Structure formats: C-alpha cells, structure tokens
Amino acid sequence: MSVEAHPDASASTNGIGLMVLAMALLAVSDMFVKLAGGTQPPGQVMFLLSVGGTAFFVLLARLQGARVWDRRFWHPSVVRRNLFEIVAAFGLVLGLTYAPLSLVAALMQTTPLIVTMGAALILKEPVGPRRWAAVLVGLAGMLLVVRPWSADFAPSAVFVLVAVVGLAFRDLYTRLCPPEVPSVTLSTWGFAATMPFGLVLMLLMRETPVVSGIGLAHVAGAIVVTTTGYYAVTSAMRAAPVAVVAPFRYTRLIFTTGLGMLVFAERPDTLTYVGSAIILAAGLYTFLRERQLARRR
C-alpha cells in the first residue's frame, strides 16, 4: 500500500534542500573570493564582484519589470542599508583574503546574534533574558575562536568581525526600508553602492591592478555561485515556512570549514571547534526561542 506525502511535507523537504544547496553555493563563493584575493589586490576583487553582482541584479530587475532607479534610493533606511553593505563587503573581502577560511566560517555564524542585539537596541524589539543569555554565550564562543589574548590571535579576524557587524546591521535596516521597494531593487542598489569603494580601497592600499586569467576566472566563479545561491535562498523561502528552512543556514559552517580543509589545507584547532559549536548552539537556541514566542503571539 502506498502512502502519499502530504503537500506541506513535500514543500518543506524542497525548501530544506534548496536552503542547503544555497549554503553550499555561498561557501564555494567564499572559496573563490579567497582564491581571487591570492592573485589580485582586494580592492580589485571587491570592485569586480560589485560590477558583476550589479549587472546580474539589473538584468534580473528588468526581467521582473522592477524599477532599477527611483527617488526611494535616498530614503534614510535605504541609505543606511547601503552604507552597511559597503562595510560588509569591505570586511568580507579583506577577511577572506587574509584570514583562514575556517575562522571566517565560525565568526560569520555570529551574525544572527548581532541581529538580535541590534533588534533590541535599535528597533526596540522585546528580547527576554533567555535570548540575551544566548547572545552572551555565543559571543563567548566567538572569543574562543578569535582569542585576542593569545599569541595565536590573527589580526585579520578583525576584518571578519567588521563584515559580521556590517551584515547584521544591513539586515536590520532592510526591515526598515519601504516595503513597496522590491527585494531585487534593494539588492541592485546594495551591490552598486559597493562599486566605487572597491576603487577607493585600491587607492588607499596603493594597489596596482593585476590582469590575471586565473584570478578573473575565480572572480567570475564567485559571481556565478553567489547569484545562484541568492536564487536558491529566495526559492527556499518561498517553498516552505521560514521557521522550517532558516535553521539550515548553519550548514554553511560545515561547507566552508570543509572547503578550508580540502582546498587550503587548514586544520582548525580544538578551541576553534569548541567555539564554533558554542556559537552554533547559541544561534539555534535564539532562533528556536524567537519561533516559540512568535507562536505564542
């Protein structure tokens, strides 16, 4: 006797599969950016990624019939979102260039915890003592990974932390952007805003542009997998409830750490594993607690 799968169960399975695929693609994007940073100046990598990402989202906006430009670009929340997009791009490109990929993977998982803090402090959303405790535990895990007190401290970790703050506040201000502005338009503006700052970074670091076939191939690979990952995330969110698919964002930690081992021969130490596990547990608890409170409301 055959049993038909419930439509909701099938949709959830599809959504979870798409989210895991998206995280794998974004981990590959991190790998490509790190490889590109090994042959080209970071400012050049940032500029080329911005150009490619902007071109992709302009094309996507045209296909969807969305406006690429209008006066809402100057809305205060949009301006702040774009500024934090620049901060995130700056920190992420430099972090991926100079820091071990496993370190980047661990620290990036603190982004939801920073979002929770920002939601309480900036958006005045209620955050109870349990979630504050989870945030503090997650930050303690972050300190275990970074270890600023030890001789093993990698200064490049500061760039990753800058990226984490930029991404968290970008997400916060996304909530405050005019709801009638399509997501694809916000994405186009965000990528376009980072474009001139790639050139600024090249000037500040006195970088000379490097024409490298393998380097350009790595940048092209990053653009392709990043945009494909974006599509997969969007499709996952539409295929199943957010509460079902969101926890699977943490699979990116596994994929990125694995690529660090396979491609760059990285070997994270015990404290990095312990700190990563604490960050992961704190993030999942925070999410599950928010989900529980939402159900009660």
Phi, psi and omega in degrees: 000129180266148178241125180283140177287140177295138181306320181295322179295319178296317179296320179296318179298316178297317181296317179296316179299319179292322180293317178297318177300317180299316180294324177296318180295318180291328174294320177296324176299316176302318180298315181296320180296319179296318178296318179297322179293344178279344182239349182225156176297143181304322179298321178293319178298315180299317180296313182295320177297321180295316179298312181296316180294319178297315179301318180298312185287331173297315178298316180296320178297319178298317180296328181272356181074020180271150179283132179278330183224134166201175189293345179292352173303332183265007175300136185308319181290326177293317179299315179295320178300315181294323178298317179287334173297319178296314179301315181296315180296317178302309182293321185289317181296315179292322179296314180293330180289318190252337184262152174300143183297325179294326177292317177300315182301316182293313185291328180296337180287351177279353183305313179299329179291319177294324176299317178299316178299314181295323179298324179286318187277326185257312182273354179060031176284143180291126176232116184281175183298329181294317180288325174297320178297318179296320178298315180296321177296317179297320178293326175296320175298322177298319179296326177296325179287316185281317180052062182295345182272351188252168177289343180277359182300129178257112181305333180296342177298334179298322178298320180295319179295323175299318178297319180299313179297317179300314180295319182296313182285333171300315180295322179296314182285340173299323179296332184266356178290153179307126184296340181280352177279120182298151179301322182295327178290317176300318179296319179299314180296320181297313179294319181296324181296329182280345187300306182295335183284342170295319177292321178299318180298321178297320180291317182296322181269003180052049182271143173259127180305142181240125176264109182225123181299315180292324178295316178295327177295321177295319178296316179299319177298319179298318180296315182297311185286330178293313181293323177293321176298321177301314178300317182294320177298313180300316180295321179297317181294331179275336184280332185210162178301146180304321182298335180278316190267334186302319180301337182282358171299332184288351176294343178300327178301317181293313182296314183293317178298319179298319178293325176300321179289315186286317188268322186248007177056036178281147178227089180301144180274179185299317181297326177295318178296316181295313179299319178298318180296321178295315178300315180299313181297318180295318179296316179295319179298317179301316179296313182296324178293318177298320179296318180296317179294323178296322178296319180296319180293000000 
